[in-house]
């Protein structure tokens, strides 16, 4: 069987099934649907990302505040201790006993 | 004309509408080729879904298509992947079906015999044979499409033709 006869035989006895007239409209529908899904997916991703970034920022601010507050409390406590020490009469009382031999 | 089109293609799309318009143009140009290629590879009437899947996959990557190869070559590769996935899923074998050759089913129509004869060929041989004898491409066109040397394509097509004709003769077909 030569090439031309073979081609003719194949052509006469087999046919590619006809395409539906709706092929492009159906394809277009799927493309549009995928575009919408992609938009929604990107929107949700951005929303989740914003939420994540926002949450992290709030957490960071809270941590900084806590760390700052605890440091301030420490300093205040120290100052209060010093103040109590200075105001306490016992210092002068002790000194009086120690140097009582001095005749003023 | 093709070169001008390819040059235009290599420019990035300005909007999704323009992208879709260009895709639609290519769809109308290549739809018959894609349909034939898929049909001859799987010999099933159920090809509408596969054609649609091919163009959908093409659309998803269309923005990245840079016209380094022709659009026909590019979409043929996608169609081939879709076809291979289909064949894998349906567990088509590439081995000769002994029962078909030895059967005495005289009532088998030529169309059935052709389909069975093609399925007896390896996927690569069937591809070269179909693209040349059924889709009507020259060996050079097939060689550029598949990026395989022309000599290899000729060899595959001739080997497939010999095997196919032998199958037809063994099943009583002596078309001259």
Contacts between the chains, C-beta under 8 A, distances in Angstrom:
chain1	res1	chain2	res2	distance
A	1	B	165	5.4
A	1	B	175	6.1
A	1	B	176	6.7
A	3	B	133	7.5
A	3	B	161	7.9
A	5	B	175	6.4
A	5	B	176	6.4
A	6	B	133	5.9
A	6	B	161	6.8
A	6	B	165	7.4
A	6	B	175	7.9
A	7	B	133	5.5
A	7	B	134	7.9
A	7	B	136	7.8
A	9	B	110	7.8
A	9	B	175	4.6
A	10	B	114	6.5
A	10	B	133	5.8
A	10	B	134	5.6
A	11	B	134	7.9
A	13	B	109	7.8
A	13	B	110	4.0
A	13	B	111	5.4
A	13	B	114	6.0
A	14	B	110	7.8
A	14	B	111	5.3
A	14	B	114	5.3
A	14	B	115	7.5
A	14	B	134	7.5
A	16	B	35	5.9
A	16	B	36	5.2
A	16	B	39	4.7
A	16	B	40	7.9
A	17	B	39	6.8
A	17	B	45	4.9
A	17	B	47	6.4
A	17	B	48	7.9
A	19	B	31	7.0
A	19	B	32	7.9
A	19	B	35	6.2
A	19	B	48	7.8
A	19	B	51	7.8
A	20	B	48	6.4
A	23	B	31	7.2
A	23	B	48	7.4
A	23	B	51	7.3
A	23	B	52	7.4
A	24	B	24	7.3
A	24	B	27	6.6
A	24	B	28	7.6
A	26	B	52	6.9
A	27	B	27	7.2
A	27	B	52	5.8
A	27	B	55	5.6
A	27	B	56	7.0
A	28	B	24	7.9
A	30	B	52	7.2
A	30	B	56	6.0
A	31	B	20	7.1
A	31	B	56	7.2
A	31	B	59	5.4
A	34	B	56	7.5
A	34	B	59	7.6
A	34	B	60	7.4
A	35	B	16	7.1
